[in-house]
Amino acid sequence: GTVGRLISVGNRVLYSDGADVWSIPALGGEPKRLSLPFLKGVKVLADYSPVRQQVLLVSAFSGKSGANEFWLAGTEGEAPHKIAEINPPLRAALAPDTERIALSTPDGIYVQSIKTGERRQVHPMTVLNPNLLWWHPSGRTVGFLDPPDDQQKARAWQVNDDGTRLRRIVPEAEEGQEIGRAS
């Protein structure tokens, strides 16, 4: 099975099986193992910035006292640099400009600067399992699913990267009668 995301990079697809990160031609062919000597333990492909051609990689439980090590690298694993050590459980998403990461932890959604390490809560939560989250391509809002337990009932939300304007992303099916009504 895959661990983390399937990421389409040009004419290739990247994925992780936990032990390694693989690159496979989108049109089919042999998977190629990326050389990632800097990653230890469970290797997770967390996210990708098409703007900067960078991948966010996680070395699970390999940091101090079991923290997850976060790395930024090129799509072939080149020029890696460690950007953070964060305690699990969490999920992370890379901002399109690769300057920040969004983090989903049991007590909330955070945005952390990669340069300074400064972290700011943009939405408080109390959940057992950190929520799936993603950046809007504009880099100004973070989306997340809540609750993550039952995917059928999951609701999508969006919040600005400074914590303002929390709003629900309403699925089409639920809009029904709302269409055409002045808001």
N, C-alpha and C positions, 0 to 999 in steps of 0.2 A: 504494500500500500504506500501511498505518498504521505509525507510528513510536511506540513506547511502548504505552500501554494504551487500550482502549476503556472508557470510564467512564460508567456510568449515573447520572445526576443527576436525581432526580425523574422528570419526563416527557420528559427530553432525554438524548441520548447525546453525550458529548464524545469527540473523537478528534483525532489529529494526523497530518498527512501529511508532516511534516518541514519544510515551508515555512510552514504555518499550523496553528492549532488551530481546530477546527470544532465547532459545536453543531448537532445535528440533532434535530427532534422524534422521540420514540420511535415514534410512530404513522406516521411518514413525513412528508415535506415537504422544503422547501428547506434545505440546510445554511447556517448563518450563520457567517461568519468572526469569531472573537473578536478584539477589538482588544488586542494585546499589544505595544505599542511598546517595552517594556523588554526583550523577548527579541530577541537577535540570532542570526544563523546558523541552524543546525538546531534546530527547536523540538520538544521531546519532552514529551508529556503523561505524567508518570511515575506519579502516584498521586492518590488522592482520599480525604479524610476526610469521611464522611457526618455524623459527629458535629459537626464544626466548619464544614462546608460550604466546605472549602478544597481547592484543587488544588495539587499539587506539579508545577512546571514546570521543565524543564531547557533551558538555552540551551547547546547542545553546542559545545565547543572555543572558546568566545568569551571566556573569562576570561584571566587572566595566564598566559603560556606554555601556552596551549591547554587550560586547565582548563575543566571544565563549571561553568556558573553555575546555582545552584539558587534558585528563587523560590517563595514561597507567595503565592497570590492567591485571591480569591473565584472562584466558578464562572463568572463572566462576565469574569474577568481583572481585576476591580476590586481596589483597595487592595493592589497588589503590594509585597512586600518581599523583598530578596535575603537568603538565609539562609546560603549557603555557596558556596565555590569548591573543587571537588574534581577531582583529576586522573583522567582516564579510564585504563583501562577500568573501568567500575563499573555497578552497578544500584542503584536506591534504592527504598525504600518509606517512606511517611509513617505515623507512629504515629497511631492514632485520635484522640488528644488534641492532635495537631499540635505537640507539644513536642519530639519527637525524630524523627530519620530513621534507618532501618536501611540500611546500605550493604554491598554485596557487592563485594569487590575481589579481585584475583588472590591476595592473601595472607590473606584471611579475611573474616569477617562482623563488622561493627562497628555500634555504636549511638552516634549523635552527638546531643548536646543542641543544639537550635536556638538557645536563649538564649545559652549559653556557648561553643558550638563545641567543647566537650570531647568527645573521641571515645574509645571503649573497645572493644577487641576482645572479642567474645563467643564466637567460634569461629575457630581458625586453619585455614587451608586453603591448598592450593597448586593453583590451577587456571588455565588459560589464559583461559577465558571466565568472567566473573563469573556467579554463579548467580542464577537467578530467585528472588526472595524476597518475603515478605509478612508483615504483622503479623496476629496473632490479634486478633479484635475486643476482647478484654479489654485489649489493650495491654501484656500482660505477657510474651508470647512472640513470637519471630520464627521463621517457617518458611522453609525453603529447599530447593531441589532439588539433588541431587547424584547422578551427574554430569550436567551440562547438555548434553553432546555428543549422546548417544543418548537421545532422549525416551522410547523404549520401555523402556530400562533405568533410567530416572531414579528415584531414591528420594527420598522427602520426609522431611525432618528438622525437628525443632523444638528450639529452645533458649530458656531463659529470658533475659529482657533483661539479666540480670546475668552471663550466661555459664554459669549452673549448669544441670544436668539436661538434657544433650543426649539426645534420644531420637528414635527412628525413628517416623514416622507410617506404620503398616503398611497397605498397600492391602488391601482385602477379599479379592481373588483369592489373595493369598499366605497368608492366614490359614488357609484350608483346614482341616487337621487340628488346628490349634491351638485351635479353638473348643471351649470346654467344659473345657479343661485348666486346672487351678488354677495360677496364676502365683506 
